Amino acid sequence: LTTGQEQPARPDEQWVDVREVIETAVSAIITQIREKQLNLNLAVADDLPPLAVSRHDLHQIVTNLLGNACQSSSGDVCLNSCLQSKRRVPVEN
């Protein structure tokens, strides 16, 4: 995981807009959320830097987190992302 101006470490990594990946993941499971009549609370910080990661892997991680939350929830599903340091972007579920 790389932030800033460094080159991605692996060939499958690219500079990724975290917000866009999260929004795409939400779109992928929105039907599941609606079918279970869940409320989705999504809070994505505006200051998230681009990350050098595998877009596919990050999308899969976020989709799995949201899917698992939907399966085990009977009320609200919350996803919050924020910048805690220059090297970490946690995704809370």
C-alpha positions as CSV (number, residue, x, y, z in Angstrom):
1,L,0.0,0.0,0.0
2,T,1.5,3.3,-1.1
3,T,0.4,6.9,-0.8
4,G,1.9,10.0,-2.2
5,Q,4.3,10.3,-5.1
6,E,6.0,6.9,-4.8
7,Q,5.7,4.4,-7.6
8,P,3.4,1.4,-7.1
9,A,5.4,-1.6,-5.7
10,R,3.6,-4.4,-7.7
11,P,2.7,-4.6,-11.4
12,D,-1.0,-5.0,-10.6
13,E,-1.1,-1.8,-8.5
14,Q,-2.2,1.5,-9.8
15,W,-3.2,4.9,-8.3
16,V,-6.8,4.4,-7.1
17,D,-9.4,6.9,-6.0
18,V,-10.6,5.2,-2.8
19,R,-13.9,7.1,-2.9
20,E,-14.7,5.8,-6.4
21,V,-13.9,2.2,-5.4
22,I,-16.2,2.5,-2.3
23,E,-19.0,3.9,-4.4
24,T,-18.6,1.2,-7.0
25,A,-18.7,-1.5,-4.3
26,V,-21.9,0.1,-2.8
27,S,-23.4,0.0,-6.3
28,A,-22.6,-3.7,-6.6
29,I,-24.5,-4.6,-3.4
30,I,-27.2,-2.0,-3.3
31,T,-29.9,-4.5,-4.4
32,Q,-29.0,-6.7,-1.5
33,I,-29.3,-3.7,0.9
34,R,-32.7,-2.8,-0.5
35,E,-34.0,-6.4,-0.5
36,K,-33.2,-6.6,3.2
37,Q,-34.7,-3.1,3.8
38,L,-31.5,-2.0,5.5
39,N,-30.3,1.6,5.9
40,L,-26.8,2.3,4.5
41,N,-24.9,5.0,6.3
42,L,-21.9,5.9,4.2
43,A,-19.3,8.5,5.3
44,V,-16.3,8.8,3.0
45,A,-13.8,11.5,3.9
46,D,-13.1,14.2,1.2
47,D,-9.4,14.2,1.9
48,L,-8.6,10.6,1.1
49,P,-5.4,10.4,-1.0
50,P,-5.1,8.2,-4.0
51,L,-3.6,4.8,-3.1
52,A,-1.3,2.6,-5.1
53,V,-3.2,-0.7,-4.7
54,S,-4.8,-3.3,-6.9
55,R,-8.1,-1.7,-7.8
56,H,-9.7,-5.2,-8.1
57,D,-8.4,-6.3,-4.7
58,L,-9.6,-3.2,-2.9
59,H,-13.0,-3.4,-4.6
60,Q,-13.3,-7.0,-3.6
61,I,-12.4,-6.2,0.1
62,V,-15.0,-3.4,0.3
63,T,-17.6,-5.5,-1.4
64,N,-17.0,-8.4,0.9
65,L,-17.2,-6.2,4.0
66,L,-20.5,-4.6,2.9
67,G,-21.9,-8.0,1.8
68,N,-21.0,-9.6,5.2
69,A,-22.5,-6.6,7.0
70,C,-25.7,-7.0,5.0
71,Q,-26.0,-10.7,5.7
72,S,-25.5,-10.3,9.5
73,S,-27.4,-7.0,10.0
74,S,-31.1,-6.4,10.6
75,G,-30.9,-2.6,10.8
76,D,-28.2,-0.2,9.7
77,V,-25.1,-0.9,7.7
78,C,-22.4,1.8,8.3
79,L,-19.2,2.3,6.3
80,N,-16.9,5.1,7.4
81,S,-13.5,5.9,5.9
82,C,-11.1,8.5,6.9
83,L,-7.4,9.4,6.8
84,Q,-5.7,8.5,10.1
85,S,-2.1,8.8,9.0
86,K,-0.2,9.2,5.8
87,R,0.2,5.4,5.5
88,R,-3.3,4.0,6.5
89,V,-6.8,4.3,5.3
90,P,-9.0,2.2,7.5
91,V,-12.4,1.1,6.3
92,E,-14.7,0.4,9.2
93,N,-17.7,-1.8,9.1
